Amino acid sequence: MAMQLSEFRFHDTSDYPIVCLSGRELPAGTGPQWAAEMDALIARKRPFVLVFLDEQEHETHEDKKVRTVWIKKNRRDLASLCRGFVLIEPDRATRVLKRAQGAVMAAAFGLRLKFTADLEEAEQLAKQLLAGEDAPDADGA
């Protein structure tokens, strides 16, 4: 039986189908729990959007490996159910750099990556993605 949303420790599902994750709050060793929560999101078979509030600055090799293996294994389901990843980056120059870096991953895994400066814009993008709109990045950068 799949994990219930109320059992999630890292993904904030209080506004499901908009799901938020704070990378800076993830301690080392979270890979298996992250994967279990992602399995539960996929098992619901309902569209959702992942909003990354910030990024994990010092992800361990093992956690990165768990995440990468999970994404490769589940790429088809993730691409069909996850309407997009919205990443919040307040600094415009860093946003431009991350957008360029993320384009390769997005293309490889069939994911939609959007970047924005703040949570309010991220929520708007998430709602547009859930509605099936091809939402542009909020700042056009």
Accessible surface in RSA format (square Angstrom, percent):
REM  Atomic radii and reference values for relative SASA: ProtOr
REM  Chains: A
REM  Algorithm: Lee & Richards
REM  Probe-radius: 1.40
REM  Slices: 20
REM RES _ NUM      All-atoms   Total-Side   Main-Chain    Non-polar    All polar
REM                ABS   REL    ABS   REL    ABS   REL    ABS   REL    ABS   REL
RES MET A   1   224.52 116.3 133.79  88.5  90.73 216.0 111.97  95.2 112.55 149.1
RES ALA A   2    48.18  44.3  26.53  40.9  21.65  49.2  37.30  52.5  10.88  28.8
RES MET A   3    48.83  25.3  31.20  20.7  17.62  42.0  37.18  31.6  11.64  15.4
RES GLN A   4    85.79  48.0  84.84  62.0   0.95   2.3  34.73  73.9  51.06  38.7
RES LEU A   5    33.31  18.5  28.04  20.1   5.27  13.3  28.10  19.7   5.20  14.0
RES SER A   6   109.83  92.8  66.45  88.7  43.38  99.9  59.58 126.9  50.25  70.4
RES GLU A   7    96.72  55.5  81.32  61.5  15.40  36.7  37.14  71.8  59.58  48.6
RES PHE A   8    23.61  11.8   1.46   0.9  22.15  57.6   1.46   0.9  22.15  63.4
RES ARG A   9   165.51  69.5 130.84  66.7  34.66  82.5  57.85  79.1 107.66  65.2
RES PHE A  10    34.15  17.1  17.49  10.8  16.66  43.4  21.20  12.9  12.95  37.1
RES HIS A  11     6.26   3.4   0.36   0.3   5.90  15.1   0.55   0.6   5.71   6.6
RES ASP A  12    73.07  51.2  64.64  64.3   8.43  19.9  29.38  69.1  43.69  43.6
RES THR A  13    20.41  14.5  10.55  10.7   9.85  23.5   0.02   0.0  20.39  30.8
RES SER A  14   106.57  90.1  59.94  80.0  46.63 107.4  54.98 117.1  51.59  72.3
RES ASP A  15    78.59  55.0  73.76  73.4   4.82  11.4  26.35  62.0  52.24  52.1
RES TYR A  16    37.90  17.7  13.14   7.5  24.76  64.4  13.14   9.9  24.76  30.5
RES PRO A  17    38.05  27.7  38.05  34.7   0.00   0.0  38.05  31.4   0.00   0.0
RES ILE A  18     8.16   4.6   7.77   5.8   0.39   0.9   7.77   5.6   0.39   1.1
RES VAL A  19     0.00   0.0   0.00   0.0   0.00   0.0   0.00   0.0   0.00   0.0
RES CYS A  20    18.82  14.2  18.61  20.8   0.22   0.5   1.26   3.2  17.56  18.9
RES LEU A  21     7.90   4.4   6.79   4.9   1.11   2.8   7.90   5.5   0.00   0.0
RES SER A  22    14.52  12.3  10.29  13.7   4.23   9.8   7.59  16.2   6.94   9.7
RES GLY A  23     4.76   5.9   0.00   N/A   4.76   5.9   4.59  12.6   0.16   0.4
RES ARG A  24   148.77  62.5 116.12  59.2  32.65  77.7  48.75  66.6 100.02  60.6
RES GLU A  25   135.86  78.0 112.50  85.1  23.36  55.6  44.27  85.6  91.59  74.8
RES LEU A  26    22.83  12.7  12.46   8.9  10.37  26.1  12.91   9.1   9.91  26.7
RES PRO A  27    79.12  57.7  67.50  61.5  11.62  42.2  78.86  65.1   0.26   1.6
RES ALA A  28    76.47  70.3  46.44  71.7  30.03  68.3  47.63  67.1  28.83  76.4
RES GLY A  29    56.82  70.1   0.00   N/A  56.82  70.1  34.05  93.4  22.76  51.0
RES THR A  30     7.75   5.5   5.84   5.9   1.92   4.6   4.72   6.3   3.03   4.6
RES GLY A  31     2.91   3.6   0.00   N/A   2.91   3.6   2.91   8.0   0.00   0.0
RES PRO A  32    89.84  65.5  79.52  72.5  10.32  37.5  84.54  69.8   5.30  33.0
RES GLN A  33    34.07  19.1  29.90  21.9   4.17   9.9  10.23  21.8  23.84  18.1
RES TRP A  34    19.50   7.8  19.50   9.4   0.00   0.0  16.11   8.6   3.40   5.5
RES ALA A  35    15.13  13.9  15.13  23.3   0.00   0.0  15.13  21.3   0.00   0.0
RES ALA A  36    36.18  33.3  29.69  45.8   6.49  14.8  33.37  47.0   2.82   7.5
RES GLU A  37     0.00   0.0   0.00   0.0   0.00   0.0   0.00   0.0   0.00   0.0
RES MET A  38     1.00   0.5   1.00   0.7   0.00   0.0   1.00   0.8   0.00   0.0
RES ASP A  39    71.64  50.2  66.49  66.2   5.15  12.2  26.42  62.2  45.21  45.1
RES ALA A  40     2.20   2.0   0.72   1.1   1.48   3.4   1.65   2.3   0.55   1.5
RES LEU A  41     0.00   0.0   0.00   0.0   0.00   0.0   0.00   0.0   0.00   0.0
RES ILE A  42    13.01   7.4  13.01   9.7   0.00   0.0  13.01   9.4   0.00   0.0
RES ALA A  43    52.75  48.5  27.36  42.2  25.39  57.8  34.15  48.1  18.60  49.3
RES ARG A  44    88.48  37.2  65.56  33.4  22.92  54.6  22.60  30.9  65.88  39.9
RES LYS A  45   149.83  73.1 129.25  79.3  20.58  49.0  96.06  86.5  53.76  57.3
RES ARG A  46   114.87  48.2 114.76  58.5   0.11   0.3  41.41  56.6  73.47  44.5
RES PRO A  47    50.37  36.7  47.90  43.7   2.47   9.0  47.90  39.5   2.47  15.4
RES PHE A  48     0.00   0.0   0.00   0.0   0.00   0.0   0.00   0.0   0.00   0.0
RES VAL A  49     0.00   0.0   0.00   0.0   0.00   0.0   0.00   0.0   0.00   0.0
RES LEU A  50     2.38   1.3   2.38   1.7   0.00   0.0   2.38   1.7   0.00   0.0
RES VAL A  51     0.27   0.2   0.00   0.0   0.27   0.6   0.01   0.0   0.25   0.7
RES PHE A  52    42.19  21.1  41.91  26.0   0.28   0.7  41.91  25.4   0.28   0.8
RES LEU A  53    62.50  34.8  50.43  36.1  12.07  30.3  50.43  35.4  12.07  32.5
RES ASP A  54    28.49  20.0  23.05  22.9   5.45  12.9  10.76  25.3  17.74  17.7
RES GLU A  55    82.52  47.4  76.63  58.0   5.89  14.0  31.83  61.6  50.69  41.4
RES GLN A  56    39.22  21.9  22.27  16.3  16.95  40.4  13.81  29.4  25.42  19.3
RES GLU A  57   104.84  60.2  73.67  55.7  31.17  74.2  28.59  55.3  76.25  62.3
RES HIS A  58   160.45  87.7 137.59  95.6  22.87  58.5 104.01 107.2  56.44  65.7
RES GLU A  59    47.36  27.2  21.51  16.3  25.85  61.6   7.21  13.9  40.15  32.8
RES THR A  60    47.96  34.1  40.82  41.4   7.14  17.0  46.51  62.5   1.45   2.2
RES HIS A  61   146.65  80.1 133.71  92.9  12.94  33.1 101.00 104.1  45.65  53.1
RES GLU A  62   101.59  58.3  99.81  75.5   1.77   4.2  54.18 104.8  47.41  38.7
RES ASP A  63     5.27   3.7   4.45   4.4   0.82   1.9   2.60   6.1   2.67   2.7
RES LYS A  64   106.44  51.9 106.44  65.3   0.00   0.0  48.79  43.9  57.65  61.4
RES LYS A  65   110.66  54.0 103.30  63.4   7.36  17.5  57.65  51.9  53.01  56.5
RES VAL A  66    34.80  22.9  29.71  26.9   5.10  12.3  33.66  29.3   1.14   3.1
RES ARG A  67    72.42  30.4  72.42  36.9   0.00   0.0  25.84  35.3  46.58  28.2
RES THR A  68    47.35  33.7  45.54  46.2   1.81   4.3  34.93  46.9  12.42  18.8
RES VAL A  69    83.70  55.1  82.42  74.6   1.28   3.1  83.14  72.2   0.56   1.5
RES TRP A  70    14.91   6.0  12.36   6.0   2.55   6.0  14.76   7.9   0.15   0.2
RES ILE A  71    10.40   5.9  10.40   7.7   0.00   0.0  10.40   7.5   0.00   0.0
RES LYS A  72   114.25  55.7 104.54  64.1   9.71  23.1  51.91  46.7  62.34  66.4
RES LYS A  73   168.91  82.4 132.11  81.1  36.80  87.6  86.26  77.6  82.64  88.0
RES ASN A  74    22.23  15.3  19.37  18.7   2.86   6.9   2.86   6.9  19.37  18.7
RES ARG A  75   105.76  44.4 105.42  53.7   0.34   0.8  29.38  40.2  76.37  46.3
RES ARG A  76   203.36  85.4 195.65  99.7   7.71  18.4  76.13 104.0 127.23  77.1
RES ASP A  77    63.92  44.8  63.31  63.0   0.61   1.4   1.88   4.4  62.04  61.9
RES LEU A  78     0.40   0.2   0.40   0.3   0.00   0.0   0.40   0.3   0.00   0.0
RES ALA A  79    24.81  22.8  20.64  31.9   4.17   9.5  20.69  29.1   4.13  10.9
RES SER A  80    64.88  54.8  48.34  64.5  16.54  38.1  47.74 101.7  17.14  24.0
RES LEU A  81    25.14  14.0  25.14  18.0   0.00   0.0  25.14  17.7   0.00   0.0
RES CYS A  82     0.48   0.4   0.11   0.1   0.37   0.9   0.00   0.0   0.48   0.5
RES ARG A  83    65.25  27.4  64.93  33.1   0.32   0.8  10.98  15.0  54.27  32.9
RES GLY A  84     0.85   1.1   0.00   N/A   0.85   1.1   0.85   2.3   0.00   0.0
RES PHE A  85    12.32   6.2  12.32   7.6   0.00   0.0  12.32   7.5   0.00   0.0
RES VAL A  86     0.00   0.0   0.00   0.0   0.00   0.0   0.00   0.0   0.00   0.0
RES LEU A  87    41.95  23.4  41.95  30.0   0.00   0.0  41.95  29.5   0.00   0.0
RES ILE A  88    20.30  11.6  12.58   9.4   7.72  18.6  12.58   9.1   7.72  20.9
RES GLU A  89    24.89  14.3  24.89  18.8   0.00   0.0   1.05   2.0  23.83  19.5
RES PRO A  90   102.34  74.6  83.40  76.0  18.94  68.9  84.13  69.5  18.21 113.2
RES ASP A  91    72.87  51.0  66.54  66.2   6.33  15.0  28.77  67.7  44.09  44.0
RES ARG A  92   136.64  57.4 132.66  67.6   3.98   9.5  54.79  74.9  81.85  49.6
RES ALA A  93    76.06  69.9  60.59  93.5  15.47  35.2  67.89  95.6   8.17  21.6
RES THR A  94    44.47  31.6  41.51  42.1   2.96   7.1  21.61  29.0  22.86  34.6
RES ARG A  95     9.55   4.0   9.55   4.9   0.00   0.0   0.00   0.0   9.55   5.8
RES VAL A  96    68.28  44.9  66.97  60.6   1.31   3.1  66.97  58.2   1.31   3.5
RES LEU A  97   102.60  57.1  98.71  70.6   3.89   9.8 102.39  71.9   0.21   0.6
RES LYS A  98    41.02  20.0  38.70  23.7   2.32   5.5  29.30  26.4  11.72  12.5
RES ARG A  99    48.82  20.5  47.37  24.1   1.45   3.5  46.66  63.8   2.16   1.3
RES ALA A 100    66.74  61.4  47.76  73.7  18.98  43.2  57.23  80.6   9.51  25.2
RES GLN A 101   113.65  63.6  93.65  68.4  20.01  47.6  45.59  97.0  68.06  51.6
RES GLY A 102    12.81  15.8   0.00   N/A  12.81  15.8  12.77  35.0   0.04   0.1
RES ALA A 103    57.82  53.2  46.42  71.6  11.39  25.9  53.11  74.8   4.71  12.5
RES VAL A 104   112.86  74.3 108.07  97.8   4.80  11.6 111.75  97.1   1.11   3.0
RES MET A 105    59.66  30.9  55.26  36.6   4.41  10.5  35.46  30.2  24.20  32.1
RES ALA A 106    14.52  13.4  13.11  20.2   1.42   3.2  13.34  18.8   1.18   3.1
RES ALA A 107    86.27  79.3  52.01  80.3  34.26  77.9  64.14  90.3  22.13  58.6
RES ALA A 108    58.78  54.0  33.18  51.2  25.59  58.2  45.54  64.1  13.24  35.1
RES PHE A 109    29.20  14.6  26.20  16.2   3.00   7.8  27.55  16.7   1.65   4.7
RES GLY A 110    45.27  55.8   0.00   N/A  45.27  55.8  34.55  94.8  10.72  24.0
RES LEU A 111    11.40   6.3   1.15   0.8  10.24  25.7   1.42   1.0   9.97  26.8
RES ARG A 112    98.63  41.4  93.33  47.6   5.30  12.6  37.56  51.3  61.07  37.0
RES LEU A 113    27.61  15.4   9.59   6.9  18.02  45.3   9.59   6.7  18.02  48.5
RES LYS A 114    30.15  14.7  30.15  18.5   0.00   0.0   2.67   2.4  27.47  29.3
RES PHE A 115     4.33   2.2   4.33   2.7   0.00   0.0   4.33   2.6   0.00   0.0
RES THR A 116     0.07   0.0   0.00   0.0   0.07   0.2   0.07   0.1   0.00   0.0
RES ALA A 117    29.64  27.3  25.05  38.7   4.59  10.4  25.05  35.3   4.59  12.2
RES ASP A 118    63.27  44.3  60.74  60.5   2.53   6.0  32.36  76.2  30.91  30.8
RES LEU A 119    81.61  45.4  77.76  55.6   3.85   9.7  77.76  54.6   3.85  10.4
RES GLU A 120   134.62  77.3 129.33  97.8   5.29  12.6  43.97  85.1  90.65  74.0
RES GLU A 121    60.47  34.7  58.24  44.1   2.24   5.3  21.80  42.2  38.67  31.6
RES ALA A 122     0.00   0.0   0.00   0.0   0.00   0.0   0.00   0.0   0.00   0.0
RES GLU A 123    60.50  34.7  60.50  45.8   0.00   0.0   6.62  12.8  53.88  44.0
RES GLN A 124   102.13  57.1 101.99  74.5   0.14   0.3  33.57  71.5  68.56  52.0
RES LEU A 125     4.75   2.6   4.75   3.4   0.00   0.0   4.75   3.3   0.00   0.0
RES ALA A 126     0.00   0.0   0.00   0.0   0.00   0.0   0.00   0.0   0.00   0.0
RES LYS A 127   116.07  56.6 109.84  67.4   6.23  14.8  64.40  58.0  51.67  55.0
RES GLN A 128    61.25  34.3  59.90  43.8   1.36   3.2  13.03  27.7  48.22  36.6
RES LEU A 129     4.59   2.6   1.98   1.4   2.61   6.6   2.09   1.5   2.49   6.7
RES LEU A 130    47.99  26.7  24.62  17.6  23.37  58.7  24.99  17.5  23.00  61.9
RES ALA A 131    73.54  67.6  32.81  50.6  40.74  92.7  46.22  65.1  27.32  72.4
RES GLY A 132    65.38  80.6   0.00   N/A  65.38  80.6  32.46  89.1  32.92  73.7
RES GLU A 133    92.11  52.9  82.74  62.6   9.37  22.3  39.72  76.8  52.39  42.8
RES ASP A 134   127.49  89.3  98.73  98.3  28.76  68.0  42.35  99.7  85.14  84.9
RES ALA A 135     1.30   1.2   0.00   0.0   1.30   3.0   1.30   1.8   0.00   0.0
RES PRO A 136    94.52  68.9  85.97  78.4   8.54  31.0  93.68  77.3   0.83   5.2
RES ASP A 137    22.40  15.7  14.37  14.3   8.03  19.0   5.74  13.5  16.66  16.6
RES ALA A 138    48.22  44.3   8.34  12.9  39.88  90.7  17.63  24.8  30.59  81.0
RES ASP A 139    51.16  35.8  21.34  21.2  29.82  70.5  31.45  74.0  19.71  19.7
RES GLY A 140    67.02  82.6   0.00   N/A  67.02  82.6  33.08  90.8  33.94  76.0
RES ALA A 141    24.40  22.4   0.15   0.2  24.25  55.2  19.95  28.1   4.45  11.8
END  Absolute sums over single chains surface
CHAIN  1 A     7833.7       6288.3       1545.4       4335.4       3498.3
END  Absolute sums over all chains
TOTAL          7833.7       6288.3       1545.4       4335.4       3498.3
